[in-house]
Amino acid sequence: MVDRVADETAARRIGLFTGQVVVQIHCGSRGLGHQVCTDYVNLFQKAVRKYGIDLPDRELVCAPLSSPEGRDYLAAMQAAANYAFANRQVLAHHIRRSFEQVLAGKLKHHHLFQIYDITHNMAKLESHRVGERMVEVCVHRKGATRAFGPGSEVLPPAYRDIGQPVLVPGSMGTSSWVLVGTEGGMSQAFGSTCHGAGRTMSRHQAKRSVQGPALRRDLEADGIRVRAGSMAGLAEEAPAAYKDVDRVVDVVHGAGLARRVARLAPLAVIKG
């Protein structure tokens, strides 16, 4: 639920208020996206030699966007993104249906509406100012999300004057945030900011360090209901595996990459 509003004007525009129940959906292309990444990282290791690209680090592996390899990769990534959009639409449908079933006969008027849906870990063709002119570039955000500022023509009219809503999840035991994009983010980072709090340990390390049943007991002792497909999957997302999201958002806000709007406190977690 919304436990703090930092920007009343932006919160009203987005439709958020203190005490409001909200649902965050975090679902991607999963296995398909992972396979696309694996296949093209391997292919691009050869492409950099083919096109004479000198890399300071092998993890910056790439290919020219105009090349057959680059075009194929962009198409495969777009297919994975479409798969993820469809996943989230299905989940949103079932969330609406669940609210309708639970509230039937108990609440005469209720309104469940979507604030924003955006991909992350995704490359997008966008126009940005580079030096003194606008240039079409391919922005590949890994561990980051798009955060366009006010005035961007690609934003829905309702959000165009305040900036794009930005979702920054924390962990299932800590807060998450809704921000809006800024002009500073456009000039400093191609309209980008962090996608979440960021991890302090890998998923494998978290599974080795955290006992799922004990974590569930701790979360439920704090009033957070937990439903998990497996205890190992639950341990992957342990709060201890993540940075302090409030401190991360303070840095983002202070750097002018995005602006704080509202903080969300967890009530229930479903981990598939």
Backbone as JSON, one array per atom type, in Angstrom:
{
  "sequence": "MVDRVADETAARRIGLFTGQVVVQIHCGSRGLGHQVCTDYVNLFQKAVRKYGIDLPDRELVCAPLSSPEGRDYLAAMQAAANYAFANRQVLAHHIRRSFEQVLAGKLKHHHLFQIYDITHNMAKLESHRVGERMVEVCVHRKGATRAFGPGSEVLPPAYRDIGQPVLVPGSMGTSSWVLVGTEGGMSQAFGSTCHGAGRTMSRHQAKRSVQGPALRRDLEADGIRVRAGSMAGLAEEAPAAYKDVDRVVDVVHGAGLARRVARLAPLAVIKG",
  "N": [[0.84, -1.18, 0.0], [0.28, 2.36, -0.4], [2.39, 4.18, 1.53], [3.59, 6.58, 1.91], [3.55, 9.82, 0.53], [5.45, 11.75, -1.55], [5.37, 13.73, -3.46], [2.77, 15.55, -3.98], [1.36, 16.67, -6.17], [2.23, 15.22, -8.48], [1.54, 12.66, -7.6], [-1.27, 12.82, -7.4], [-1.89, 13.15, -10.11], [-1.03, 10.73, -11.18], [-2.65, 9.06, -9.75], [-2.36, 8.16, -7.14], [-2.59, 7.76, -3.57], [-2.16, 8.2, -0.02], [-2.43, 5.27, 1.95], [-3.69, 3.77, 0.04], [-4.39, 0.7, -1.65], [-2.23, -1.09, -3.71], [-0.99, -2.89, -6.59], [1.89, -4.47, -7.69], [3.29, -5.7, -10.64], [5.74, -7.83, -11.62], [7.11, -9.26, -14.14], [8.66, -11.03, -16.7], [10.12, -12.1, -19.79], [11.43, -14.29, -19.06], [12.57, -17.54, -19.49], [12.72, -17.35, -22.32], [13.83, -14.78, -22.83], [16.29, -15.12, -21.55], [17.41, -17.12, -23.13], [17.63, -15.83, -25.61], [19.53, -13.89, -24.93], [21.75, -15.54, -24.24], [22.23, -16.88, -26.7], [22.89, -14.77, -28.46], [24.99, -13.42, -27.22], [26.99, -15.32, -27.52], [27.07, -15.43, -30.34], [27.83, -12.8, -30.95], [30.4, -12.68, -29.97], [31.91, -13.62, -32.04], [31.17, -11.79, -33.94], [32.33, -9.34, -33.21], [34.98, -9.66, -33.93], [34.69, -10.09, -36.65], [33.77, -7.58, -37.54], [35.79, -5.93, -36.77], [35.83, -4.73, -34.19], [37.11, -3.28, -31.32], [37.19, -4.16, -28.04], [37.15, -2.93, -24.68], [36.38, -4.58, -22.66], [35.23, -7.88, -22.5], [32.58, -8.29, -21.83], [31.21, -6.24, -22.95], [30.36, -7.01, -25.37], [29.16, -6.81, -28.74], [27.4, -5.82, -31.78], [27.25, -4.15, -34.96], [24.27, -2.26, -35.42], [23.2, -2.16, -37.92], [24.01, -4.45, -39.1], [23.53, -7.92, -40.21], [23.6, -9.6, -37.93], [23.1, -7.79, -35.85], [20.53, -6.82, -36.55], [19.06, -9.18, -36.39], [19.31, -9.78, -33.68], [17.97, -7.59, -32.47], [15.37, -8.07, -33.4], [14.85, -10.56, -32.18], [14.98, -9.84, -29.48], [12.85, -8.06, -29.35], [10.76, -9.84, -29.77], [10.91, -11.3, -27.39], [10.28, -9.24, -25.6], [7.63, -8.7, -26.36], [6.46, -11.09, -25.56], [6.77, -10.83, -22.8], [5.18, -8.54, -22.3], [2.68, -9.65, -22.92], [2.53, -11.62, -20.92], [2.29, -9.98, -18.62], [-0.11, -8.72, -19.13], [-1.9, -10.86, -18.95], [-1.56, -11.58, -16.25], [-2.47, -9.18, -15.08], [-5.14, -9.25, -15.86], [-6.1, -11.45, -14.35], [-5.67, -10.45, -11.8], [-7.49, -8.31, -11.73], [-9.85, -9.81, -11.95], [-9.72, -11.27, -9.56], [-9.97, -9.23, -7.61], [-12.57, -8.36, -8.23], [-14.06, -10.66, -7.58], [-13.58, -10.92, -4.8], [-14.49, -8.52, -3.76], [-17.12, -8.44, -4.49], [-20.44, -7.64, -3.77], [-19.64, -6.43, -1.43], [-18.46, -3.98, -1.77], [-19.62, -1.23, -3.39], [-18.67, 0.55, -5.37], [-15.67, 0.27, -6.98], [-12.43, 0.84, -8.3], [-10.06, -0.36, -10.35], [-7.1, 0.38, -11.81], [-4.59, 0.72, -14.37], [-1.35, 2.02, -13.92], [1.2, 2.21, -15.23], [3.14, 0.47, -17.71], [6.14, -1.0, -18.49], [9.1, -2.06, -20.21], [12.21, -3.56, -19.09], [15.8, -4.16, -19.05], [16.34, -4.06, -21.83], [16.7, -3.14, -25.27], [16.15, -0.11, -27.0], [15.19, 1.85, -29.79], [15.74, 5.21, -29.95], [15.43, 8.82, -29.93], [17.85, 11.11, -28.99], [19.53, 13.93, -27.52], [22.74, 14.55, -28.55], [25.57, 16.14, -27.97], [25.2, 18.93, -29.9], [23.03, 18.23, -31.39], [20.05, 16.3, -32.29], [20.01, 12.81, -32.21], [19.41, 9.58, -33.54], [19.57, 6.8, -31.54], [20.5, 3.57, -30.22], [19.45, 2.53, -27.27], [20.49, 0.55, -24.75], [19.31, -0.78, -21.97], [20.42, -2.23, -19.18], [19.67, -3.69, -16.18], [18.46, -1.36, -15.7], [15.9, 1.15, -16.28], [13.65, 2.8, -18.52], [13.14, 6.31, -18.18], [11.69, 8.76, -19.02], [11.59, 12.31, -19.26], [9.55, 15.3, -18.53], [7.52, 16.52, -21.22], [8.2, 14.77, -23.25], [7.35, 13.36, -26.32], [6.63, 10.71, -26.62], [5.29, 9.91, -24.41], [2.17, 9.16, -22.72], [-0.56, 11.49, -23.03], [-1.62, 12.2, -20.48], [0.51, 12.06, -18.75], [2.46, 13.65, -19.77], [3.28, 16.22, -18.99], [4.36, 15.88, -16.47], [6.25, 13.92, -16.52], [7.46, 10.56, -17.11], [5.98, 7.86, -15.32], [7.93, 5.95, -13.07], [8.9, 2.83, -11.98], [10.32, 1.53, -9.16], [11.22, -1.19, -7.75], [11.74, -2.49, -4.46], [12.46, -4.83, -2.17], [10.7, -7.86, -1.23], [10.35, -7.56, 1.45], [10.76, -4.97, 2.07], [10.37, -1.44, 1.27], [9.02, -0.16, -1.88], [9.24, 2.1, -4.69], [7.53, 4.74, -6.47], [8.48, 6.83, -9.0], [9.01, 9.81, -11.02], [10.15, 10.62, -14.31], [12.77, 12.96, -15.26], [14.07, 16.12, -16.56], [16.76, 16.21, -16.04], [17.48, 13.52, -16.03], [17.15, 12.96, -18.72], [19.18, 14.46, -19.92], [21.49, 13.53, -18.66], [21.5, 10.7, -18.72], [20.38, 9.5, -21.0], [17.59, 9.44, -20.53], [17.17, 7.53, -18.41], [16.99, 5.42, -15.48], [17.63, 3.64, -12.37], [16.46, 0.24, -12.26], [15.65, -1.03, -10.0], [16.24, -1.64, -6.46], [18.66, -2.97, -6.49], [20.99, -5.66, -6.21], [22.73, -7.1, -3.39], [23.79, -9.55, -3.13], [24.16, -12.47, -5.19], [21.59, -14.46, -6.81], [22.14, -17.21, -6.5], [23.9, -17.12, -4.32], [22.19, -16.06, -2.4], [20.36, -18.16, -2.12], [22.01, -20.04, -0.96], [22.61, -18.82, 1.44], [20.27, -18.13, 2.78], [17.47, -19.46, 4.48], [14.51, -20.59, 3.17], [11.97, -21.29, 4.56], [12.39, -20.09, 7.11], [12.69, -17.43, 6.36], [10.13, -16.9, 5.35], [8.64, -17.1, 7.74], [9.69, -14.9, 9.13], [8.9, -12.75, 7.48], [6.11, -12.97, 7.61], [5.78, -12.52, 10.29], [6.13, -9.82, 10.33], [3.79, -8.99, 9.28], [3.46, -9.45, 6.57], [2.05, -11.23, 4.08], [2.86, -14.31, 2.51], [3.19, -16.15, -0.45], [4.63, -18.72, -2.08], [6.13, -20.42, -4.84], [8.23, -22.14, -4.39], [10.54, -22.84, -1.74], [13.22, -22.36, -2.25], [13.05, -20.57, -4.38], [11.86, -18.47, -3.03], [13.92, -17.75, -1.25], [15.78, -16.66, -3.02], [14.93, -14.05, -3.39], [15.28, -12.75, -1.0], [15.06, -10.11, 1.43], [17.56, -9.39, 2.52], [19.26, -9.77, 0.42], [19.26, -7.52, -1.09], [19.96, -4.02, -1.74], [19.41, -1.08, 0.33], [16.5, 0.32, -0.5], [15.43, 2.87, -0.06], [17.7, 4.48, 0.36], [18.92, 4.17, -2.13], [17.03, 5.39, -3.81], [17.11, 7.95, -2.76], [19.61, 8.75, -3.72], [19.19, 8.65, -6.51], [17.16, 10.59, -6.75], [18.51, 12.83, -5.69], [20.54, 13.1, -7.56], [19.15, 13.96, -9.7], [18.13, 12.25, -11.62], [15.63, 11.09, -11.54], [12.44, 11.79, -9.96], [11.15, 11.63, -6.66], [7.94, 10.25, -5.92], [5.97, 8.51, -4.61], [6.01, 6.19, -1.88], [5.85, 2.67, -1.46], [4.6, 0.17, 0.67], [5.04, -3.29, 1.45], [2.35, -5.64, 1.55], [1.51, -8.18, 0.82], [2.97, -10.96, -0.85], [3.45, -12.69, -3.83], [5.23, -15.19, -5.19], [6.22, -16.62, -8.08]],
  "CA": [[0.0, 0.0, 0.0], [1.03, 3.63, -0.42], [2.58, 4.61, 2.93], [4.12, 7.94, 1.95], [3.52, 10.58, -0.72], [6.51, 12.76, -1.54], [5.03, 14.77, -4.43], [1.3, 15.5, -4.03], [0.86, 16.99, -7.5], [2.47, 14.08, -9.36], [0.77, 11.52, -7.09], [-2.67, 12.99, -7.81], [-1.99, 12.92, -11.55], [-0.87, 9.3, -11.42], [-3.78, 8.39, -9.12], [-1.92, 7.52, -5.9], [-2.83, 8.5, -2.33], [-1.74, 7.47, 1.17], [-3.36, 4.25, 2.39], [-4.25, 3.07, -1.12], [-3.85, -0.62, -1.97], [-1.71, -1.15, -5.07], [-0.41, -4.18, -6.99], [3.01, -4.4, -8.62], [3.52, -6.92, -11.42], [7.11, -7.91, -12.15], [7.17, -10.51, -14.89], [9.27, -10.78, -17.99], [10.1, -13.18, -20.77], [12.04, -15.41, -18.37], [13.44, -18.43, -20.25], [12.91, -16.87, -23.7], [14.8, -13.68, -22.8], [17.59, -15.67, -21.18], [17.94, -17.85, -24.29], [18.02, -14.81, -26.59], [20.79, -13.32, -24.46], [22.8, -16.55, -24.36], [22.52, -17.15, -28.11], [23.5, -13.64, -29.16], [26.3, -13.16, -26.63], [27.91, -16.25, -28.2], [27.2, -15.02, -31.74], [28.52, -11.51, -31.03], [31.83, -12.88, -29.73], [32.5, -13.75, -33.37], [30.86, -10.59, -34.71], [33.27, -8.25, -32.94], [36.17, -9.9, -34.75], [34.28, -9.92, -38.04], [33.61, -6.16, -37.86], [36.96, -5.21, -36.3], [35.49, -3.92, -33.02], [38.06, -3.5, -30.23], [36.46, -3.99, -26.79], [37.95, -2.87, -23.45], [35.91, -5.65, -21.78], [34.46, -8.85, -23.31], [31.16, -8.21, -21.51], [30.62, -5.19, -23.79], [30.21, -7.62, -26.69], [28.14, -6.1, -29.51], [27.49, -5.88, -33.23], [26.59, -2.98, -35.55], [22.83, -2.43, -35.53], [22.85, -2.32, -39.34], [24.5, -5.75, -39.58], [22.55, -9.01, -40.06], [23.58, -10.07, -36.55], [22.44, -6.77, -35.04], [19.09, -6.79, -36.85], [18.46, -10.41, -35.86], [19.24, -9.65, -32.22], [16.91, -6.65, -32.14], [14.1, -8.76, -33.65], [14.66, -11.59, -31.15], [14.7, -9.15, -28.23], [11.49, -7.53, -29.45], [9.86, -10.97, -29.56], [10.92, -11.57, -25.95], [9.54, -8.16, -24.94], [6.21, -8.92, -26.61], [6.09, -12.2, -24.7], [6.67, -10.29, -21.45], [3.98, -7.7, -22.26], [1.53, -10.55, -22.87], [2.51, -12.2, -19.57], [1.79, -9.01, -17.65], [-1.54, -8.52, -19.42], [-2.63, -12.01, -18.39], [-1.55, -11.43, -14.8], [-3.34, -8.05, -14.74], [-6.52, -9.73, -16.02], [-6.46, -12.29, -13.21], [-5.74, -9.58, -10.62], [-8.8, -7.65, -11.79], [-10.88, -10.81, -11.66], [-9.65, -11.59, -8.13], [-10.56, -8.12, -6.87], [-14.02, -8.38, -8.46], [-14.64, -11.76, -6.83], [-13.48, -10.69, -3.36], [-15.26, -7.33, -3.37], [-18.51, -8.56, -4.94], [-21.41, -7.54, -2.69], [-19.06, -5.76, -0.26], [-18.1, -2.61, -2.14], [-20.44, -0.9, -4.56], [-17.85, 1.17, -6.41], [-14.22, 0.19, -6.87], [-11.81, 1.14, -9.6], [-8.69, -0.86, -10.46], [-6.6, 0.94, -13.07], [-3.16, 0.56, -14.59], [-0.58, 3.26, -13.93], [2.19, 2.19, -16.31], [3.79, -0.81, -18.01], [7.38, -0.69, -19.22], [10.11, -3.11, -20.21], [13.58, -3.22, -18.69], [16.76, -5.07, -19.7], [15.8, -4.02, -23.19], [17.24, -2.1, -26.15], [15.12, 0.64, -27.71], [15.63, 2.91, -30.71], [15.23, 6.46, -29.43], [16.12, 10.04, -30.33], [18.39, 11.85, -27.85], [20.47, 14.98, -27.86], [24.15, 14.22, -28.4], [26.22, 17.39, -28.35], [24.3, 20.01, -30.29], [21.95, 17.78, -32.29], [19.29, 15.11, -31.95], [20.53, 11.65, -32.92], [18.74, 8.31, -33.23], [20.51, 5.88, -30.92], [19.94, 2.36, -29.64], [19.76, 2.57, -25.84], [20.33, -0.79, -24.17], [19.26, -0.59, -20.52], [20.58, -3.47, -18.43], [19.56, -3.3, -14.78], [17.96, 0.02, -15.71], [14.61, 1.29, -16.92], [13.43, 4.1, -19.15], [12.59, 7.33, -17.27], [11.62, 9.97, -19.83], [11.19, 13.5, -18.54], [8.39, 16.05, -19.03], [7.56, 17.02, -22.58], [8.5, 13.74, -24.23], [6.18, 13.08, -27.15], [6.26, 9.3, -26.59], [4.52, 9.65, -23.2], [0.73, 9.42, -22.82], [-0.88, 12.89, -22.72], [-1.89, 12.41, -19.06], [1.76, 12.13, -18.0], [3.47, 14.35, -20.57], [3.82, 17.41, -18.33], [5.01, 15.56, -15.2], [7.28, 12.92, -16.74], [7.03, 9.16, -17.12], [6.05, 7.1, -14.07], [9.07, 5.04, -12.99], [8.68, 1.87, -10.91], [11.59, 1.08, -8.57], [10.92, -2.17, -6.7], [12.75, -2.81, -3.45], [12.36, -6.28, -1.99], [9.38, -8.23, -0.71], [10.28, -7.21, 2.86], [11.04, -3.54, 2.23], [9.55, -0.56, 0.44], [9.29, 0.13, -3.28], [8.96, 3.51, -4.97], [7.11, 5.27, -7.76], [9.13, 8.1, -9.31], [8.74, 10.3, -12.38], [11.35, 11.04, -15.04], [13.13, 14.39, -15.18], [14.95, 16.66, -17.6], [18.12, 15.83, -15.7], [17.69, 12.16, -16.49], [17.27, 12.98, -20.17], [20.48, 15.02, -20.32], [22.6, 12.79, -18.06], [21.5, 9.24, -18.84], [19.47, 9.08, -22.07], [16.27, 9.16, -19.98], [17.23, 6.22, -17.73], [17.34, 5.35, -14.07], [17.74, 2.25, -11.92], [15.23, -0.55, -12.35], [15.28, -1.49, -8.66], [17.22, -1.33, -5.42], [19.94, -3.59, -6.83], [21.31, -6.77, -5.33], [24.0, -7.16, -2.67], [24.29, -10.9, -3.35], [23.54, -13.13, -6.33], [20.51, -15.39, -6.47], [22.74, -18.45, -5.99], [24.42, -16.85, -2.99], [21.05, -15.9, -1.5], [19.8, -19.49, -1.84], [22.93, -20.72, -0.05], [22.72, -18.11, 2.71], [18.97, -17.88, 3.4], [16.54, -20.58, 4.56], [13.21, -20.12, 2.75], [10.92, -21.35, 5.6], [12.66, -19.09, 8.14], [12.4, -16.13, 5.77], [8.67, -16.73, 5.31], [8.18, -16.81, 9.1], [10.08, -13.54, 9.46], [8.06, -11.82, 6.73], [4.74, -13.02, 8.12], [5.81, -11.87, 11.6], [6.03, -8.39, 10.06], [2.48, -8.72, 8.69], [3.51, -9.6, 5.11], [1.61, -12.56, 3.66], [3.76, -14.84, 1.5], [2.83, -17.36, -1.19], [5.78, -18.98, -2.94], [6.14, -21.69, -5.56], [9.25, -22.99, -3.76], [11.31, -22.13, -0.72], [14.45, -21.89, -2.88], [12.68, -19.36, -5.11], [11.63, -17.41, -2.05], [15.22, -17.33, -0.72], [16.44, -15.84, -4.04], [14.47, -12.66, -3.3], [15.33, -12.33, 0.4], [15.4, -8.7, 1.6], [18.99, -9.23, 2.79], [20.0, -9.85, -0.84], [19.07, -6.26, -1.8], [20.36, -2.75, -1.13], [18.36, -0.28, 0.95], [15.88, 1.03, -1.63], [15.26, 4.29, 0.27], [18.98, 5.14, 0.11], [19.13, 4.19, -3.58], [16.13, 6.4, -4.38], [17.67, 9.25, -2.35], [20.71, 9.07, -4.65], [18.56, 8.92, -7.81], [16.47, 11.88, -6.63], [19.51, 13.87, -5.51], [21.3, 13.26, -8.8], [18.27, 14.52, -10.73], [17.79, 11.25, -12.64], [14.18, 10.93, -11.42], [11.93, 12.51, -8.79], [10.3, 10.82, -5.78], [6.49, 10.53, -5.91], [5.29, 7.8, -3.53], [6.63, 4.96, -1.4], [4.9, 1.57, -1.3], [4.98, -0.83, 1.67], [4.47, -4.59, 1.06], [1.33, -6.3, 2.35], [1.47, -9.57, 0.42], [3.92, -11.29, -1.91], [3.25, -13.94, -4.55], [6.46, -15.46, -5.95], [5.99, -17.78, -8.92]],
  "C": [[0.88, 1.23, 0.0], [1.16, 4.1, 1.03], [3.17, 6.01, 3.04], [4.0, 8.57, 0.58], [4.54, 11.71, -0.61], [6.21, 13.93, -2.46], [3.52, 14.7, -4.67], [0.77, 15.72, -5.44], [1.02, 15.81, -8.45], [1.66, 12.87, -8.91], [-0.69, 11.62, -7.51], [-2.83, 12.69, -9.29], [-1.92, 11.42, -11.86], [-2.04, 8.51, -10.83], [-3.42, 7.69, -7.83], [-2.24, 8.4, -4.7], [-2.47, 7.6, -1.15], [-2.82, 6.5, 1.62], [-3.97, 3.42, 1.27], [-3.59, 1.7, -1.31], [-3.44, -0.64, -3.44], [-1.11, -2.54, -5.33], [0.73, -3.91, -7.96], [3.17, -5.74, -9.33], [4.93, -6.87, -11.99], [7.25, -9.27, -12.83], [7.74, -10.21, -16.28], [9.13, -11.96, -18.93], [10.78, -14.43, -20.24], [12.92, -16.25, -19.29], [13.72, -17.95, -21.66], [13.96, -15.75, -23.73], [16.19, -14.16, -22.46], [18.23, -16.38, -22.36], [18.4, -16.89, -25.38], [19.38, -14.22, -26.2], [21.94, -14.3, -24.66], [23.22, -16.75, -25.82], [23.3, -16.0, -28.74], [24.81, -13.18, -28.51], [27.34, -14.06, -27.32], [28.15, -15.82, -29.65], [28.04, -13.74, -31.87], [30.01, -11.62, -30.69], [32.57, -13.01, -31.06], [32.32, -12.46, -34.18], [31.86, -9.47, -34.46], [34.56, -8.42, -33.73], [35.87, -9.65, -36.22], [34.25, -8.44, -38.44], [34.75, -5.3, -37.29], [36.7, -4.29, -35.12], [36.44, -4.28, -31.87], [37.37, -3.17, -28.9], [37.41, -3.88, -25.6], [37.58, -3.98, -22.47], [35.03, -6.57, -22.62], [32.97, -8.76, -23.03], [30.46, -7.06, -22.25], [30.39, -5.7, -25.21], [29.01, -7.03, -27.44], [28.3, -6.4, -30.99], [26.83, -4.62, -33.78], [25.1, -3.24, -35.75], [22.4, -2.67, -36.97], [23.28, -3.68, -39.9], [23.41, -6.81, -39.48], [22.45, -9.51, -38.63], [22.83, -9.07, -35.64], [20.95, -6.73, -35.27], [18.4, -8.02, -36.29], [18.3, -10.33, -34.34], [18.1, -8.73, -31.81], [15.54, -7.31, -32.32], [13.82, -9.8, -32.57], [14.32, -10.95, -29.8], [13.29, -8.56, -28.22], [10.46, -8.65, -29.25], [9.77, -11.32, -28.07], [10.14, -10.5, -25.19], [8.04, -8.31, -25.14], [5.67, -10.05, -25.74], [5.87, -11.71, -23.27], [5.44, -9.39, -21.3], [2.73, -8.58, -22.14], [1.4, -11.2, -21.5], [1.88, -11.24, -18.57], [0.32, -8.7, -17.89], [-2.38, -9.64, -18.83], [-2.69, -11.91, -16.88], [-2.48, -10.3, -14.35], [-4.81, -8.46, -14.85], [-6.96, -10.54, -14.8], [-6.5, -11.49, -11.91], [-7.07, -8.85, -10.59], [-9.92, -8.6, -11.42], [-10.9, -11.16, -10.17], [-10.27, -10.48, -7.29], [-12.08, -8.11, -7.02], [-14.69, -9.47, -7.65], [-14.67, -11.47, -5.33], [-14.38, -9.54, -2.92], [-16.73, -7.4, -3.77], [-19.46, -8.55, -3.74], [-20.91, -6.82, -1.46], [-18.76, -4.3, -0.53], [-18.8, -2.27, -3.44], [-19.59, -0.35, -5.7], [-16.37, 0.95, -6.1], [-13.62, 0.31, -8.27], [-10.37, 0.66, -9.56], [-8.16, -0.42, -11.81], [-5.09, 0.77, -13.15], [-2.47, 1.91, -14.64], [0.39, 3.27, -15.11], [2.73, 0.79, -16.49], [4.99, -0.5, -18.89], [8.32, -1.88, -19.16], [11.41, -2.61, -19.59], [14.48, -4.33, -19.22], [16.43, -5.2, -21.18], [16.46, -2.9, -23.98], [16.1, -1.43, -26.91], [15.77, 1.68, -28.62], [14.95, 4.2, -30.3], [16.02, 7.64, -29.99], [16.56, 10.8, -29.09], [19.36, 12.91, -28.34], [21.89, 14.53, -27.56], [24.93, 15.43, -28.9], [25.17, 18.44, -28.68], [23.14, 19.54, -31.16], [21.27, 16.53, -31.78], [19.77, 13.95, -32.83], [19.7, 10.42, -32.55], [19.79, 7.33, -32.73], [19.76, 4.64, -30.43], [20.38, 2.32, -28.17], [19.45, 1.21, -25.23], [20.44, -0.65, -22.65], [19.3, -1.95, -19.82], [20.62, -3.14, -16.95], [19.04, -1.89, -14.63], [16.6, 0.03, -16.39], [14.51, 2.68, -17.54], [12.76, 5.05, -18.16], [12.54, 8.66, -18.0], [11.04, 11.14, -19.02], [9.99, 14.2, -19.15], [8.61, 16.52, -20.46], [7.84, 15.98, -23.64], [7.24, 13.35, -24.99], [5.76, 11.61, -27.12], [5.42, 8.96, -25.35], [3.03, 9.87, -23.45], [0.44, 10.87, -22.42], [-1.06, 13.16, -21.22], [-0.61, 12.6, -18.24], [2.8, 13.06, -18.65], [4.06, 15.55, -19.84], [4.5, 17.1, -17.0], [6.18, 14.59, -15.37], [6.74, 11.52, -16.59], [7.04, 8.56, -15.72], [7.17, 6.06, -14.15], [8.86, 4.13, -11.78], [10.03, 1.34, -10.43], [11.26, 0.1, -7.44], [12.08, -2.31, -5.73], [12.82, -4.31, -3.33], [11.0, -6.58, -1.37], [9.25, -7.93, 0.78], [10.53, -5.75, 3.12], [10.17, -2.73, 1.28], [9.93, -0.64, -1.04], [8.88, 1.58, -3.52], [8.36, 3.7, -6.36], [7.77, 6.64, -7.9], [8.56, 8.64, -10.61], [10.07, 10.76, -13.0], [11.54, 12.54, -15.02], [13.95, 14.81, -16.4], [16.39, 16.27, -17.33], [18.45, 14.42, -16.16], [17.86, 12.09, -18.0], [18.66, 13.44, -20.59], [21.66, 14.19, -19.8], [22.67, 11.32, -18.47], [20.55, 8.73, -19.92], [18.09, 8.71, -21.53], [16.2, 7.82, -19.27], [17.44, 6.41, -16.24], [17.36, 3.88, -13.66], [16.39, 1.54, -12.05], [14.77, -1.02, -10.98], [16.37, -1.11, -7.67], [18.61, -1.85, -5.79], [20.32, -4.62, -5.78], [22.65, -6.56, -4.61], [24.6, -8.57, -2.74], [23.53, -11.53, -4.5], [22.4, -14.04, -5.86], [21.06, -16.7, -5.89], [23.26, -18.26, -4.57], [23.29, -16.72, -1.98], [20.45, -17.26, -1.13], [20.7, -20.27, -0.88], [22.88, -20.12, 1.35], [21.41, -18.02, 3.49], [18.12, -19.15, 3.37], [15.13, -20.06, 4.25], [12.14, -20.16, 3.83], [11.13, -20.3, 6.7], [12.36, -17.68, 7.62], [10.9, -15.88, 5.73], [8.13, -16.42, 6.7], [8.5, -15.37, 9.49], [9.19, -12.52, 8.77], [6.64, -11.8, 7.3], [4.66, -12.44, 9.53], [5.71, -10.36, 11.47], [4.71, -8.02, 9.38], [2.44, -8.83, 7.18], [3.14, -11.04, 4.76], [2.48, -13.04, 2.5], [3.16, -16.1, 0.87], [3.93, -17.61, -2.21], [5.68, -20.35, -3.59], [7.14, -22.66, -4.97], [9.99, -22.17, -2.72], [12.64, -21.62, -1.28], [14.18, -20.61, -3.67], [12.43, -18.19, -4.19], [12.96, -16.85, -1.54], [15.96, -16.43, -1.71], [16.15, -14.36, -3.85], [14.47, -12.16, -1.88], [15.69, -10.85, 0.52], [16.89, -8.46, 1.83], [19.83, -9.25, 1.53], [19.95, -8.54, -1.62], [19.61, -5.07, -1.01], [19.15, -2.07, -0.49], [17.74, 0.62, -0.12], [15.68, 2.52, -1.33], [16.55, 5.07, 0.01], [19.26, 5.24, -1.38], [18.29, 5.29, -4.22], [16.58, 7.8, -3.96], [18.77, 9.7, -3.32], [20.14, 9.44, -6.02], [17.9, 10.3, -7.81], [17.49, 13.01, -6.53], [20.33, 14.14, -6.75], [20.46, 13.84, -9.93], [17.92, 13.56, -11.84], [16.29, 10.98, -12.68], [13.76, 11.58, -10.12], [10.99, 11.62, -7.98], [8.85, 11.26, -5.87], [5.82, 9.85, -4.72], [6.04, 6.53, -3.18], [5.55, 3.92, -1.11], [5.44, 0.57, -0.28], [4.32, -2.16, 1.33], [3.44, -5.09, 2.07], [1.3, -7.81, 2.07], [2.4, -9.77, -0.76], [3.55, -12.63, -2.52], [4.46, -14.14, -5.45], [6.26, -16.74, -6.74], [7.29, -18.44, -9.34]]
}
